[in-house]
Amino acid sequence: MIRIVSIKFRKAGKQYHFNAGQLELSSGQSVIVETDRGRALGCVVAPPREKPEDQAPENLKNVVRIASDEDIALAENSVTKEREAFSFCLERIKSRQMDMKLVRAEYLFDGSKIIFYFTADGRVDFRELVKDLAHYFHTRIEMRQIGVRDEAKLIGGIGICGRALCCCTFLTDFAPVSVKMAKEQGLALNPNKISGQCGRLLCCLNYEYKTYLSLKQRMPKCGRRVRVENQEGEVIGQNVLDQSVTVKLDENQRINVPVDKLQTAENQTKPAASEEPSPTRPRVRVPSRSRKSVPTKEPLAPAKVEAEKEGQDKQGQEKPGKPTPKRRGQKPVQREANPASEGDQSARKRPRRKSRPKQRPPQNTPSGDKQ
């Protein structure tokens, strides 16, 4: 078994798991832990709980010790140094006319590194700025670009509701928010009313979104015909939280009716369950024709085979000497005439006409010669 404790480093920061070892820790207690960036001062969120080693997170760091008064004083001293580092870095940014907005400067617990958080529209070449900061502070410098939501989380502020921003009080992660959430809750799609201090959609739009979806499933949609106390009308409005709808009757009268007292007009026209359905024609299944069901060609009798060979069958017989039809992949074959049927065929042939000899023009003989 291993004892795991949850620790956060900011008021509304993410919670990380550490190995508590044999230390007895309580909620709200300050401790020193080992991190990838070195030692840091954190706050215990909940007392340690035991888990099997196979269920423990990977790369689990250890809790070094409980923070002493000296450790807390060192952390307070770092806050004073952060203000000085922030003002100096802001001065260098203005002198170099860099297109970036400085948000915060943070010292590590042991003072081995300073992290500067900034926002920018695109990529920024801050190599010369880092040289100036390293030459002045004589320590390692890290420039980290963040988004507008992270900026609001670090700076803090008051929302349009009059309370402190959710991201800097209790929200540890940013959930995705869309305009569809505002539409489902019936809010006006005005950017000034549904946007927070960061310029993005309000995080609180996600709090009641699932509740509105579940409540709307029980209500008829706008434009549907319903029946109220033997009167038929059309739904023109919904009140999700009150679970009532506004119905416009045929007499141009508007009333608010709870959902439980509504009856859709479609249910009135449906036949009763006791009525028997109209008989339908039975469906006959026709077996599909397969290759096996195709009748095969029966072999011919020996007498018919001989008749075809002799050429006595006049119907469908081919004349001797006529080439057989050309099959795919074969050359036409010339059939030989059957000598047995030459006598019959010779009578059918027409006699050839005798060709007349061509008359040659008379040859011119010399005048002195006699024929």
C-alpha positions as CSV (number, residue, x, y, z in Angstrom):
1,M,0.0,0.0,0.0
2,I,1.1,3.6,-0.7
3,R,-0.2,6.8,0.8
4,I,-1.2,9.4,-1.8
5,V,-1.9,13.1,-1.1
6,S,-3.3,15.8,-3.4
7,I,-1.4,19.2,-3.4
8,K,-2.0,22.4,-5.3
9,F,0.5,25.3,-5.7
10,R,-2.0,28.2,-6.3
11,K,-5.4,29.0,-4.9
12,A,-7.3,27.7,-7.9
13,G,-4.5,25.7,-9.5
14,K,-4.5,22.1,-10.6
15,Q,-4.2,19.4,-8.1
16,Y,-1.2,17.0,-8.3
17,H,-0.6,13.7,-6.5
18,F,2.4,13.0,-4.3
19,N,3.7,10.2,-2.2
20,A,3.1,11.2,1.4
21,G,5.3,8.5,2.9
22,Q,4.9,8.3,6.7
23,L,4.1,12.0,7.1
24,E,0.8,12.9,8.9
25,L,-0.7,15.7,6.9
26,S,-4.0,17.6,7.1
27,S,-6.0,19.8,4.8
28,G,-4.6,23.4,4.4
29,Q,-1.1,22.5,5.6
30,S,2.0,23.8,3.7
31,V,4.6,21.3,2.6
32,I,7.8,21.2,0.5
33,V,7.6,18.7,-2.4
34,E,9.9,17.6,-5.2
35,T,8.9,18.6,-8.8
36,D,10.4,18.5,-12.2
37,R,11.4,22.2,-11.8
38,G,12.9,21.6,-8.4
39,R,11.5,22.0,-4.9
40,A,8.3,24.0,-4.4
41,L,6.0,25.1,-1.7
42,G,2.5,23.6,-1.9
43,C,-0.7,23.3,0.1
44,V,-2.4,20.1,1.0
45,V,-5.9,19.7,-0.4
46,A,-7.1,16.5,1.4
47,P,-5.5,14.1,3.9
48,P,-3.5,11.2,2.5
49,R,-5.4,8.1,1.3
50,E,-4.0,4.6,0.9
51,K,-4.0,2.8,-2.5
52,P,-2.4,-0.4,-3.9
53,E,0.9,0.2,-5.6
54,D,-0.4,-1.1,-8.9
55,Q,-3.1,1.6,-8.9
56,A,-0.8,4.5,-8.0
57,P,0.0,7.1,-10.7
58,E,3.3,6.8,-12.7
59,N,6.3,8.9,-11.9
60,L,5.0,9.8,-8.4
61,K,7.1,12.4,-6.6
62,N,7.6,12.5,-2.8
63,V,6.8,15.0,-0.2
64,V,10.0,16.2,1.4
65,R,8.8,17.7,4.6
66,I,6.3,19.9,6.3
67,A,7.0,23.6,5.6
68,S,8.7,25.5,8.4
69,D,8.4,29.2,9.3
70,E,11.7,29.9,7.4
71,D,10.2,28.3,4.3
72,I,7.1,30.4,4.5
73,A,9.2,33.6,5.0
74,L,11.3,32.7,2.0
75,A,8.2,32.3,-0.1
76,E,7.0,35.8,1.0
77,N,10.3,37.3,0.1
78,S,10.0,35.8,-3.4
79,V,6.8,37.7,-3.8
80,T,8.6,41.0,-3.3
81,K,11.2,40.0,-5.8
82,E,8.6,39.1,-8.4
83,R,7.2,42.7,-8.3
84,E,10.7,44.0,-9.0
85,A,11.3,41.5,-11.8
86,F,7.9,42.3,-13.4
87,S,8.6,46.1,-13.5
88,F,12.1,45.7,-15.0
89,C,10.9,43.3,-17.7
90,L,8.0,45.6,-18.6
91,E,10.4,48.5,-19.0
92,R,12.6,46.5,-21.3
93,I,9.6,45.4,-23.4
94,K,8.5,49.0,-23.9
95,S,12.0,50.2,-24.8
96,R,12.4,47.4,-27.4
97,Q,8.8,48.1,-28.7
98,M,7.9,44.4,-28.6
99,D,4.4,43.3,-29.5
100,M,3.7,41.3,-26.3
101,K,1.8,41.8,-23.0
102,L,3.5,40.8,-19.8
103,V,1.2,39.1,-17.3
104,R,3.2,37.9,-14.4
105,A,6.7,37.1,-13.1
106,E,7.2,34.0,-10.9
107,Y,10.2,33.0,-8.8
108,L,10.8,29.3,-8.0
109,F,11.1,28.4,-4.4
110,D,14.8,28.1,-4.3
111,G,15.3,31.2,-6.6
112,S,17.1,29.3,-9.3
113,K,14.8,30.4,-12.1
114,I,12.4,33.3,-13.0
115,I,9.4,32.5,-15.2
116,F,7.8,35.4,-17.1
117,Y,4.2,34.8,-18.4
118,F,3.1,36.8,-21.4
119,T,0.4,36.9,-24.1
120,A,0.8,37.7,-27.8
121,D,-1.1,37.3,-31.0
122,G,1.7,35.4,-32.7
123,R,5.2,34.3,-32.2
124,V,7.6,36.8,-30.6
125,D,11.4,36.8,-30.9
126,F,12.5,37.5,-27.3
127,R,16.1,36.3,-27.5
128,E,17.5,39.8,-26.9
129,L,15.1,40.4,-24.1
130,V,16.2,37.2,-22.3
131,K,19.8,38.4,-22.6
132,D,18.9,41.6,-20.8
133,L,17.0,39.8,-18.0
134,A,19.7,37.2,-17.4
135,H,22.4,40.0,-17.3
136,Y,20.4,41.9,-14.7
137,F,19.1,39.1,-12.4
138,H,22.1,36.6,-12.8
139,T,19.8,33.6,-12.9
140,R,18.0,31.4,-15.4
141,I,15.1,33.0,-17.4
142,E,12.1,31.3,-18.9
143,M,9.6,33.1,-21.1
144,R,6.2,31.3,-21.3
145,Q,3.4,32.3,-23.6
146,I,-0.2,31.7,-22.3
147,G,-3.8,32.2,-23.5
148,V,-6.3,34.8,-22.5
149,R,-8.1,32.5,-20.1
150,D,-4.9,31.7,-18.3
151,E,-4.2,35.4,-18.1
152,A,-7.5,36.0,-16.3
153,K,-6.8,33.1,-14.0
154,L,-3.4,34.6,-12.9
155,I,-4.6,38.2,-12.6
156,G,-8.1,37.7,-11.2
157,G,-11.0,40.1,-11.3
158,I,-14.7,40.6,-10.8
159,G,-17.2,39.1,-13.3
160,I,-20.5,40.6,-14.6
161,C,-22.3,38.7,-11.8
162,G,-20.5,40.9,-9.2
163,R,-18.4,38.0,-7.7
164,A,-14.8,37.0,-8.2
165,L,-14.0,35.1,-11.3
166,C,-14.6,31.4,-11.2
167,C,-11.3,30.6,-12.8
168,C,-9.3,32.2,-10.0
169,T,-11.4,30.9,-7.1
170,F,-12.3,27.3,-7.6
171,L,-12.1,26.2,-11.3
172,T,-9.0,24.0,-11.8
173,D,-9.6,23.1,-15.5
174,F,-11.2,25.0,-18.4
175,A,-14.1,23.1,-20.0
176,P,-15.1,23.8,-23.6
177,V,-17.9,26.3,-24.0
178,S,-20.0,26.9,-27.1
179,V,-22.8,29.3,-28.3
180,K,-25.2,26.3,-28.4
181,M,-25.2,26.3,-24.6
182,A,-26.4,29.9,-24.5
183,K,-29.2,29.1,-27.0
184,E,-30.5,26.1,-25.1
185,Q,-30.7,28.3,-21.9
186,G,-32.7,31.0,-23.7
187,L,-30.0,33.7,-23.3
188,A,-29.6,36.7,-25.6
189,L,-26.7,36.1,-28.0
190,N,-25.1,39.5,-27.1
191,P,-21.3,39.2,-26.9
192,N,-21.2,41.8,-24.1
193,K,-23.6,39.6,-21.9
194,I,-22.3,36.1,-22.5
195,S,-18.5,36.9,-22.5
196,G,-16.3,37.1,-19.5
197,Q,-13.4,39.4,-18.6
198,C,-11.0,37.3,-20.8
199,G,-13.2,38.0,-23.9
200,R,-14.3,34.4,-24.2
201,L,-17.6,32.8,-23.5
202,L,-18.6,32.6,-19.8
203,C,-17.5,29.4,-18.1
204,C,-20.7,29.4,-16.1
205,L,-22.7,28.6,-19.3
206,N,-21.5,25.0,-18.8
207,Y,-22.9,24.7,-15.3
208,E,-26.6,24.2,-16.0
209,Y,-26.4,23.1,-19.6
210,K,-27.1,19.4,-19.0
211,T,-30.0,20.3,-16.6
212,Y,-31.7,22.4,-19.3
213,L,-31.4,19.5,-21.8
214,S,-33.0,17.0,-19.4
215,L,-35.9,19.4,-18.6
216,K,-36.5,20.2,-22.2
217,Q,-37.0,16.6,-23.1
218,R,-40.3,16.5,-21.2
219,M,-41.7,19.7,-22.9
220,P,-43.4,20.0,-26.4
221,K,-41.4,22.1,-28.9
222,C,-42.6,25.5,-30.2
223,G,-45.0,25.2,-33.1
224,R,-46.6,21.9,-32.0
225,R,-50.4,21.5,-31.8
226,V,-51.7,20.6,-28.3
227,R,-55.1,20.3,-26.7
228,V,-56.0,22.1,-23.5
229,E,-59.4,21.5,-21.9
230,N,-61.1,20.5,-25.2
231,Q,-59.5,23.4,-26.9
232,E,-56.8,23.1,-29.5
233,G,-53.9,25.5,-29.8
234,E,-50.2,26.0,-30.7
235,V,-47.2,26.2,-28.4
236,I,-45.4,29.5,-28.9
237,G,-43.2,29.7,-25.8
238,Q,-41.4,27.6,-23.1
239,N,-40.5,28.2,-19.5
240,V,-38.0,25.5,-18.8
241,L,-37.5,26.1,-15.1
242,D,-41.2,26.5,-14.3
243,Q,-42.0,23.5,-16.6
244,S,-44.9,25.4,-18.3
245,V,-45.6,26.5,-21.9
246,T,-47.4,29.4,-23.5
247,V,-50.3,28.2,-25.8
248,K,-52.0,30.3,-28.4
249,L,-55.6,29.1,-28.8
250,D,-57.6,29.2,-32.0
251,E,-59.5,32.3,-30.7
252,N,-56.1,34.2,-30.5
253,Q,-56.0,33.8,-26.8
254,R,-52.7,33.1,-24.9
255,I,-52.6,31.1,-21.8
256,N,-49.8,29.5,-19.6
257,V,-50.3,25.8,-19.0
258,P,-48.2,23.4,-17.0
259,V,-46.7,20.5,-19.0
260,D,-48.7,17.9,-17.0
261,K,-52.0,19.3,-18.2
262,L,-51.2,19.3,-21.8
263,Q,-52.4,16.7,-24.3
264,T,-51.0,16.5,-27.8
265,A,-53.5,16.8,-30.7
266,E,-51.9,13.8,-32.4
267,N,-53.1,11.5,-29.5
268,Q,-56.7,12.4,-30.2
269,T,-56.7,11.2,-33.8
270,K,-55.0,7.9,-33.1
271,P,-57.3,4.8,-33.1
272,A,-57.9,3.0,-29.8
273,A,-55.8,0.1,-28.8
274,S,-58.8,-2.3,-28.8
275,E,-59.6,-1.8,-32.5
276,E,-58.3,-4.5,-34.7
277,P,-55.9,-3.5,-37.5
278,S,-57.1,-3.8,-41.0
279,P,-56.2,-7.2,-42.6
280,T,-53.2,-7.0,-44.9
281,R,-52.4,-9.2,-47.8
282,P,-50.1,-12.0,-46.8
283,R,-46.7,-11.6,-48.3
284,V,-45.6,-14.5,-50.5
285,R,-42.0,-15.2,-50.6
286,V,-40.7,-16.1,-54.1
287,P,-37.6,-18.3,-54.0
288,S,-34.7,-16.7,-55.8
289,R,-33.6,-18.4,-59.0
290,S,-30.2,-19.9,-58.6
291,R,-27.9,-21.6,-61.0
292,K,-28.8,-25.0,-59.6
293,S,-32.5,-24.5,-60.3
294,V,-32.0,-23.7,-64.0
295,P,-33.0,-26.8,-66.1
296,T,-30.2,-28.4,-68.0
297,K,-30.4,-29.3,-71.6
298,E,-31.3,-33.0,-72.2
299,P,-29.1,-35.0,-74.4
300,L,-30.4,-35.7,-77.9
301,A,-31.5,-39.1,-79.0
302,P,-29.2,-41.1,-81.4
303,A,-31.7,-40.8,-84.3
304,K,-31.8,-37.1,-84.1
305,V,-28.1,-36.9,-84.0
306,E,-27.9,-38.9,-87.2
307,A,-30.6,-36.7,-88.8
308,E,-28.6,-33.6,-88.1
309,K,-25.5,-35.1,-89.6
310,E,-27.3,-36.1,-92.8
311,G,-28.9,-32.8,-93.2
312,Q,-32.5,-34.2,-93.7
313,D,-34.1,-32.0,-91.1
314,K,-35.1,-28.9,-93.1
315,Q,-36.1,-26.8,-90.1
316,G,-33.2,-25.2,-88.4
317,Q,-30.6,-26.9,-90.6
318,E,-27.5,-25.2,-91.9
319,K,-26.7,-25.3,-95.6
320,P,-23.5,-27.2,-96.5
321,G,-20.6,-25.0,-97.1
322,K,-22.0,-22.3,-94.8
323,P,-19.5,-21.2,-92.1
324,T,-20.6,-21.7,-88.5
325,P,-21.2,-18.6,-86.4
326,K,-18.0,-17.3,-84.9
327,R,-17.6,-18.0,-81.2
328,R,-15.7,-16.0,-78.7
329,G,-12.0,-17.0,-78.9
330,Q,-12.5,-19.3,-81.9
331,K,-12.0,-18.9,-85.7
332,P,-14.8,-19.6,-88.1
333,V,-14.7,-23.2,-89.5
334,Q,-15.9,-24.0,-93.0
335,R,-18.1,-27.0,-93.1
336,E,-17.6,-29.6,-95.8
337,A,-20.6,-30.5,-98.0
338,N,-22.2,-33.8,-97.4
339,P,-21.9,-36.0,-100.6
340,A,-25.1,-37.8,-99.8
341,S,-27.1,-34.6,-100.2
342,E,-25.4,-33.3,-103.4
343,G,-28.1,-34.7,-105.6
344,D,-30.8,-32.8,-103.8
345,Q,-28.8,-29.7,-103.6
346,S,-27.8,-29.7,-107.3
347,A,-31.5,-29.5,-108.4
348,R,-32.0,-26.4,-106.4
349,K,-29.1,-24.6,-107.9
350,R,-29.9,-22.3,-110.7
351,P,-28.1,-22.8,-114.0
352,R,-25.4,-20.4,-114.7
353,R,-25.8,-18.1,-117.6
354,K,-23.4,-18.6,-120.5
355,S,-21.1,-15.6,-120.8
356,R,-21.2,-14.1,-124.2
357,P,-17.8,-13.7,-125.9
358,K,-16.7,-10.2,-126.1
359,Q,-16.8,-8.8,-129.6
360,R,-13.5,-7.5,-130.7
361,P,-13.4,-4.4,-132.9
362,P,-12.4,-5.2,-136.6
363,Q,-8.8,-4.9,-137.3
364,N,-7.7,-2.5,-140.0
365,T,-5.9,-4.3,-142.8
366,P,-3.7,-2.7,-145.5
367,S,-5.6,-1.6,-148.6
368,G,-3.6,-3.7,-151.0
369,D,-4.2,-7.0,-149.2
370,K,-7.3,-9.2,-149.9
371,Q,-9.0,-11.3,-147.4
